[in-house]
């Protein structure tokens, strides 16, 4: 395949109704998809949601087997099995509740059992009051003594080791670290490359993520490699990506380097919302409102000042990182991306038309149906759960399907996230890359040789503007691709900016030179049956794009975002299956998508 490259040259290698176009190149890395955020009965909140499934069952689900849901029905992935999974049960109270009802356990029959396990039929407000009381007394109870935590942790490690099958399925050893000051999320999933530590570091050790990093440094010195993955930054109230440390001290190079060393990627989307950006932070991005959780930190509405969202979203953090790099020489927010489910039923739903949720798993319980006491949506109050999504998937470009290779792909940030479909996205950048690709018969191999993949840093070059290879292939079990975009952020004279460029369009369309947007490809969704246009969209999108506004003196980052044609949201599928109109307070359709990790540009020292 020969690419005739200009500043913007789009090549759409697809027919809208055809099968998935195979990548004609022979890349030395493969796309693998998995979930890095799953809870089982050993997480206290999952247990109190009636979950009784184990880490073993979570791995079985990921490999394609059915498992029981708390509602009594069985759940199963309808498509292909996952390539990898991390069970990330909360280190805080790990296994404590499960062992209280397990005959023969360390704490079976413990005197604090009734005080620890909630009675049936609690309202939402009663449940949260119960949780607050639980956190007050349980840390000092012998029901949560270290031997209990250690036993649960060993069971989790043993399950991962049983299910890890190098070359076929990767079971990563992991857990979740959960400091929540004032209900604001500073949570991290902690993933290990191979060997596991003796015990997990939890918020009972310290609520300061910097102390987690110091512990990870200690483990690394002892030969145990691990990283933290921030998630639900959208619910951090600005704490996720601050201008200071969590102790209020200025961020210096040492702190920034420690963060970079221990956090390579962040979770861009999951069922509790998307953390890419927010409409108030990116008012010129028409797609910034994707799966935004409405009731921010359980407030009644989402009309919160913009200042509350600064520091809570990844794109804003990428821009802040440019400022830090200019000021202290290190970028603490040089983060790649992954995505996950954060499911608390041992299984991620991922699929809009087969969504499953918590304990009752009914449309009424999740706000997509108005219930038997109503005959219309009039006066219905939409609950928070209805604004949740189905969760996403992490993608990595790995040398093989092993723990080390999956972990190493995330460590070098050659990773991406999707909103659920298995869209394969590649993103390369380089000075002179466009020229190298003009005669390429294998674009990916050429891009590796003449440029850098997602997650990398480009240094200054005298040869003009950088070019980027964007390549995306649809999930054959999902929708057709509508457009691929490049999102750019840059620092100009101390002020950060951002711009979204449509760089390749489906259906023979081209980006408008003025608006930098693709035209409407005419793809439709029939809300009467959720059918979609089968003659619109592409199976593969590919282009080489050169930044038309490049300034060699300005620090910048670039990442790819790929959008499918519109399709029905899960709440609309629920309503359709019940024969009622969809909740008018929720989006009827969504555009599934994928995000690449960024490529950063750093100017020469003389340009700083």
Beta strands, then each sheet from edge to edge (+ up, - down):
strand 1: 8-11
strand 2: 30-38
strand 3: 67-68
strand 4: 74-75
strand 5: 84-87
strand 6: 170-172
strand 7: 174-177
strand 8: 188-192
strand 9: 226-230
strand 10: 265-267
strand 11: 269-270
strand 12: 273-274
strand 13: 336-338
strand 14: 393-398
strand 15: 415-418
strand 16: 424-430
strand 17: 452-453
strand 18: 457-459
strand 19: 467-473
strand 20: 481-492
strand 21: 495-505
strand 22: 525-526
strand 23: 531-532
strand 24: 540-546
strand 25: 556-564
strand 26: 567-568
strand 27: 589-590
strand 28: 593-596
strand 29: 599-602
sheet 1: 1+ 24- 19+ 16- 17+
sheet 2: 6+ 5+ 2+ 14- 15+ 28- 25+ 20- 21+
sheet 3: 6+ 5+ 2+ 14- 15+ 28- 25+ 29- 18-
sheet 4: 3+ 4-
sheet 5: 7+ 8- 9+
sheet 6: 10+ 13+
sheet 7: 11+ 12-
sheet 8: 22+ 23-
sheet 9: 26+ 27-
end
